[in-house]
Amino acid sequence: MRIDLHSHSDASDGTRPPAEVVRRARERGLDVLALTDHDTVAGWDEAAAALPDGLTLVPGIELSCNEDGRSLHLLGYLFDPDEPELAAELARIRNDRLIRAQGMVDKLRDLGVDVTWGMVRALAKGEAVGRPHIARAMIEAGAIETQDEAFTERWIAQGGRAYVERYALDPVRAIGLVRAAGGVCVLAHPRARRSGFVFGDEVIERLAAAGLAGIEADHPDHVSEDRARLREIAAALGLAATGSSDDHGAPTGDRLGSETTGPEAFAQLIAGASGGDLRVPDRGREAR
């Protein structure tokens, strides 16, 4: 089985509609795909309805968290999205995303960048407006040539001139919310040094004690030494070691399936979840 447990659609900051994401996943030879848009489950139904033969969909999410003043992301799988406390927190996060994005647009305009809120909203087709949408608007405005240029201190990197803080969950609380909704959590790209997502062993150990189910060990932004170390930590703590493409469509080179999760790690995650079901073809009917 070829299993990719981290992907994005235009329900958040990917560039492909959910239906196209699942079609491309099957074309790339995947058997299982998790759709994990940022702080939203809005793409689940479209993806499930468009599932091609042979592809199983894992309903998921990438949760925005704050770890000691730094952004940390958790992948949540197979939870009940209607659990009241979790649903309320997701709504609060998405609303604050809008406020924050508007604030960054205002700062950019003060810095002489000719972006508008209308440009950003036209690019952000879903509920979750993020910095990649602002970066794309900056490209359209001619201020930069690539998205990477936006994510610097000159512009919208954390601490940058146009950066605005936003509401995010404490990761221990986030794990508790997902578990209470019947799901499981995996720590996303914990050694992605290029993008600043680097967390030490002690953070992983603390999250494991709070109920973390796995670590994303194999990720396009992880070097081989970090992958090996993350697998060691996962084995020592009894966590699943996953692999995922973190595909966002065009900005990441349409890399679905470039990293995959082993069937044993996938089975370990499935065994720990009770709040949601896998989606299989035939109009997205559910199965376990």
Backbone torsions as a table, in degrees:
resi	resn	phi	psi	omega
1	MET	NA	141.5	174.5
2	ARG	-110.6	118.8	-169.1
3	ILE	-126.6	122.4	177.9
4	ASP	-119.2	117.3	-171.0
5	LEU	-107.3	25.0	179.6
6	HIS	-157.4	107.7	178.2
7	SER	-151.1	160.3	-176.3
8	HIS	-130.5	149.6	175.8
9	SER	-121.9	-176.4	178.2
10	ASP	-77.4	7.1	167.7
11	ALA	-69.3	-20.3	169.7
12	SER	-130.3	-113.7	-173.1
13	ASP	-108.6	16.8	169.0
14	GLY	-79.0	170.7	-178.1
15	THR	-109.2	-3.0	-178.8
16	ARG	-111.9	141.8	174.4
17	PRO	-61.9	154.3	-179.6
18	PRO	-53.4	-39.4	179.7
19	ALA	-63.0	-37.2	179.2
20	GLU	-73.6	-34.0	178.4
21	VAL	-60.2	-47.2	-178.5
22	VAL	-69.5	-34.6	176.9
23	ARG	-63.2	-45.4	179.3
24	ARG	-65.4	-35.3	179.1
25	ALA	-60.4	-43.9	179.9
26	ARG	-68.7	-38.1	177.6
27	GLU	-61.8	-29.0	177.9
28	ARG	-84.5	4.9	176.1
29	GLY	84.8	16.7	178.6
30	LEU	-79.3	145.2	175.1
31	ASP	-100.3	-29.0	-178.2
32	VAL	-137.7	134.9	176.5
33	LEU	-135.5	134.5	170.4
34	ALA	-100.2	129.3	173.0
35	LEU	-95.1	115.9	-171.2
36	THR	-128.6	64.3	179.6
37	ASP	-68.3	155.9	-176.0
38	HIS	-68.9	114.6	169.5
39	ASP	59.1	22.3	178.9
40	THR	-149.6	149.9	174.1
41	VAL	-112.5	18.1	-172.2
42	ALA	-63.7	-22.8	-177.5
43	GLY	-89.5	-6.6	-174.1
44	TRP	-57.0	-52.3	-171.9
45	ASP	-65.9	-41.4	178.7
46	GLU	-63.5	-42.9	179.3
47	ALA	-63.0	-43.3	-178.8
48	ALA	-65.0	-39.7	-178.7
49	ALA	-68.7	-24.0	-176.4
50	ALA	-102.9	9.7	-175.2
51	LEU	-58.5	126.5	175.5
52	PRO	-78.5	160.2	177.4
53	ASP	-55.7	135.7	175.4
54	GLY	91.3	-4.2	-179.9
55	LEU	-112.3	129.3	174.3
56	THR	-102.5	136.0	-179.8
57	LEU	-103.1	130.7	172.5
58	VAL	-101.0	111.7	177.7
59	PRO	-66.5	126.5	-176.7
60	GLY	-148.0	-173.6	-178.5
61	ILE	-159.4	153.9	169.1
62	GLU	-111.9	112.9	-173.8
63	LEU	-91.1	134.8	176.7
64	SER	-83.5	123.6	-179.7
65	CYS	-129.2	164.9	178.5
66	ASN	-123.7	117.2	179.4
67	GLU	-114.3	100.2	177.8
68	ASP	54.2	45.8	175.9
69	GLY	84.3	3.2	179.7
70	ARG	-120.8	150.5	179.9
71	SER	-73.7	130.2	176.2
72	LEU	-132.0	137.3	-177.3
73	HIS	-114.9	137.9	175.6
74	LEU	-118.1	136.1	173.6
75	LEU	-94.4	121.7	178.0
76	GLY	-107.8	138.3	-177.1
77	TYR	-130.5	145.3	166.8
78	LEU	54.5	47.8	177.3
79	PHE	-111.0	165.9	176.4
80	ASP	-86.2	110.2	-176.7
81	PRO	-70.0	-12.3	-179.7
82	ASP	-93.9	3.0	175.7
83	GLU	-59.9	123.9	-166.3
84	PRO	-56.8	-46.0	-175.3
85	GLU	-68.8	-42.3	178.3
86	LEU	-65.3	-44.0	-179.7
87	ALA	-60.8	-38.9	179.3
88	ALA	-66.0	-40.6	179.4
89	GLU	-66.6	-40.5	178.7
90	LEU	-62.7	-40.6	178.2
91	ALA	-63.7	-40.5	179.2
92	ARG	-64.5	-42.3	179.5
93	ILE	-62.6	-45.8	-178.5
94	ARG	-64.6	-39.6	179.3
95	ASN	-64.3	-40.8	-179.6
96	ASP	-71.0	-27.2	173.5
97	ARG	-58.9	-42.3	179.5
98	LEU	-63.6	-46.9	-179.3
99	ILE	-61.4	-43.1	-179.2
100	ARG	-65.6	-44.7	-178.8
101	ALA	-62.3	-40.9	177.4
102	GLN	-62.3	-38.8	177.8
103	GLY	-63.8	-38.4	178.9
104	MET	-70.1	-36.9	175.0
105	VAL	-60.2	-43.8	178.9
106	ASP	-60.6	-42.6	179.9
107	LYS	-66.3	-39.9	178.9
108	LEU	-63.6	-40.9	178.8
109	ARG	-64.1	-38.1	176.5
110	ASP	-63.7	-26.8	179.4
111	LEU	-89.2	3.6	175.4
112	GLY	93.2	10.8	178.8
113	VAL	-90.6	126.8	-173.0
114	ASP	-87.2	60.7	173.9
115	VAL	-104.4	155.1	177.4
116	THR	-129.9	160.3	176.7
117	TRP	-63.3	-34.7	177.5
118	GLY	-61.3	-38.8	177.3
119	MET	-62.8	-44.1	-178.5
120	VAL	-65.7	-44.7	-178.4
121	ARG	-67.2	-30.0	177.0
122	ALA	-68.0	-31.5	178.8
123	LEU	-82.4	-32.3	-179.5
124	ALA	-91.2	90.4	-174.5
125	LYS	-77.3	-21.8	-177.0
126	GLY	-100.4	-164.1	-176.5
127	GLU	-77.9	-33.3	-169.5
128	ALA	-94.8	100.7	178.6
129	VAL	-87.1	128.3	-175.9
130	GLY	-131.5	176.7	180.0
131	ARG	-61.0	-33.3	176.6
132	PRO	-58.2	-33.5	177.2
133	HIS	-65.9	-39.6	178.2
134	ILE	-66.3	-40.2	178.2
135	ALA	-60.8	-41.8	179.2
136	ARG	-65.6	-37.5	177.1
137	ALA	-65.1	-36.3	177.5
138	MET	-65.0	-36.3	176.1
139	ILE	-64.5	-45.0	179.0
140	GLU	-60.3	-34.5	-178.6
141	ALA	-79.4	-7.1	179.0
142	GLY	82.4	11.1	-178.4
143	ALA	-78.4	-30.2	179.8
144	ILE	-139.9	168.6	178.9
145	GLU	-106.8	-27.5	-178.6
146	THR	-133.7	157.5	178.4
147	GLN	-61.9	-36.3	-178.9
148	ASP	-57.1	-33.1	179.4
149	GLU	-63.5	-30.5	-179.8
150	ALA	-70.2	-33.9	-174.6
151	PHE	-89.5	58.8	176.1
152	THR	-132.5	168.5	179.2
153	GLU	-64.4	-19.8	177.4
154	ARG	-66.6	-29.2	-174.8
155	TRP	-126.1	-99.8	-167.2
156	ILE	-117.3	17.1	170.3
157	ALA	-66.5	159.6	177.9
158	GLN	-55.9	124.7	-176.5
159	GLY	87.9	-2.0	-179.0
160	GLY	-73.0	171.6	-174.2
161	ARG	-62.6	-30.6	-177.6
162	ALA	-111.0	13.9	-178.2
163	TYR	-77.0	144.3	175.3
164	VAL	-132.0	131.5	177.3
165	GLU	-69.4	159.1	177.0
166	ARG	-145.0	169.3	180.0
167	TYR	-71.2	135.9	175.7
168	ALA	-148.2	154.2	-177.0
169	LEU	-78.3	148.8	164.8
170	ASP	-66.4	132.9	-174.2
171	PRO	-62.4	-33.5	177.8
172	VAL	-64.4	-42.0	177.7
173	ARG	-66.4	-40.2	179.8
174	ALA	-60.5	-43.7	177.8
175	ILE	-60.4	-42.0	178.7
176	GLY	-63.2	-39.7	179.4
177	LEU	-65.4	-44.5	-179.6
178	VAL	-66.5	-41.1	178.3
179	ARG	-64.1	-39.7	178.9
180	ALA	-65.5	-24.6	177.4
181	ALA	-91.9	10.7	175.3
182	GLY	86.2	9.7	-176.6
183	GLY	-103.9	-176.2	177.4
184	VAL	-129.7	154.9	-178.3
185	CYS	-121.7	142.7	174.5
186	VAL	-124.3	136.2	177.5
187	LEU	-74.6	121.1	-176.6
188	ALA	-81.7	139.3	172.5
189	HIS	27.3	63.6	-174.9
190	PRO	-75.6	-3.7	177.0
191	ARG	-131.3	34.8	178.4
192	ALA	-81.4	83.9	-170.0
193	ARG	-66.5	-35.9	-177.6
194	ARG	-61.4	-36.1	-178.2
195	SER	-101.7	6.5	172.8
196	GLY	85.3	8.3	178.2
197	PHE	-92.4	81.5	-178.1
198	VAL	-127.7	115.4	-178.2
199	PHE	-127.9	135.2	-175.0
200	GLY	-74.0	171.6	-179.2
201	ASP	-57.8	-35.7	-176.6
202	GLU	-64.4	-34.8	177.2
203	VAL	-66.2	-44.3	179.1
204	ILE	-61.9	-41.9	179.6
205	GLU	-62.9	-40.7	-179.8
206	ARG	-66.7	-41.1	179.3
207	LEU	-69.3	-33.7	176.4
208	ALA	-62.8	-40.2	178.4
209	ALA	-64.9	-25.3	179.5
210	ALA	-86.8	-4.1	177.3
211	GLY	114.8	10.7	175.2
212	LEU	-57.0	138.8	-176.2
213	ALA	-100.9	-20.4	-176.2
214	GLY	-164.9	171.3	177.2
215	ILE	-128.2	135.1	174.4
216	GLU	-80.1	96.8	-175.6
217	ALA	-84.7	-45.5	-177.9
218	ASP	-98.1	110.1	-177.0
219	HIS	-142.6	146.6	-178.1
220	PRO	-55.0	-25.9	-178.6
221	ASP	-95.5	8.1	178.7
222	HIS	-99.8	131.7	174.5
223	VAL	-81.4	164.0	-172.8
224	SER	-59.4	-39.1	-179.4
225	GLU	-63.5	-40.2	179.5
226	ASP	-69.2	-37.8	177.5
227	ARG	-60.4	-45.1	-179.5
228	ALA	-63.5	-42.4	-179.8
229	ARG	-65.6	-41.1	179.8
230	LEU	-64.5	-35.9	176.3
231	ARG	-66.8	-37.2	176.2
232	GLU	-62.2	-45.6	179.9
233	ILE	-63.0	-44.5	-179.9
234	ALA	-58.9	-45.1	-180.0
235	ALA	-63.0	-41.5	-178.2
236	ALA	-67.1	-32.5	-176.2
237	LEU	-98.7	-0.6	-179.1
238	GLY	72.5	29.2	-179.3
239	LEU	-98.9	153.8	173.5
240	ALA	-75.2	135.5	175.4
241	ALA	-101.5	112.3	-174.3
242	THR	-104.9	167.6	174.2
243	GLY	-135.9	139.0	-173.2
244	SER	-153.8	152.7	-179.3
245	SER	-81.7	-27.2	-171.7
246	ASP	52.4	46.2	-176.8
247	ASP	-74.2	134.8	175.4
248	HIS	-117.7	14.9	-177.0
249	GLY	87.1	-136.5	-174.7
250	ALA	-56.7	-43.1	-176.9
251	PRO	-61.3	-26.4	179.9
252	THR	-108.0	14.6	174.7
253	GLY	77.7	25.5	178.7
254	ASP	46.7	63.4	-170.0
255	ARG	-103.3	24.7	177.2
256	LEU	-48.9	132.3	177.9
257	GLY	82.7	1.9	-179.3
258	SER	-68.8	-26.0	172.2
259	GLU	-132.6	142.2	-176.4
260	THR	-135.7	163.6	179.6
261	THR	-103.4	139.0	177.5
262	GLY	-71.0	150.0	-179.2
263	PRO	-57.4	-34.1	-178.9
264	GLU	-67.8	-43.0	177.7
265	ALA	-64.4	-39.8	178.2
266	PHE	-62.6	-44.6	179.0
267	ALA	-61.7	-36.4	178.8
268	GLN	-63.1	-41.3	178.6
269	LEU	-67.1	-45.2	-179.3
270	ILE	-59.2	-40.1	-178.4
271	ALA	-64.2	-26.4	-177.8
272	GLY	-89.2	-2.9	-175.9
273	ALA	-108.8	145.4	179.4
274	SER	-139.7	-3.2	-172.2
275	GLY	-92.6	-12.0	-178.6
276	GLY	-151.1	169.5	-176.7
277	ASP	-119.6	155.2	170.7
278	LEU	-66.4	146.5	176.9
279	ARG	-104.9	133.6	179.7
280	VAL	-121.4	165.2	-177.5
281	PRO	-58.4	172.1	-175.8
282	ASP	87.1	63.0	178.2
283	ARG	60.6	32.2	172.0
284	GLY	73.1	23.8	178.1
285	ARG	-61.5	154.3	-170.9
286	GLU	-97.1	154.2	178.6
287	ALA	-152.9	161.4	174.1
288	ARG	-123.4	NA	NA
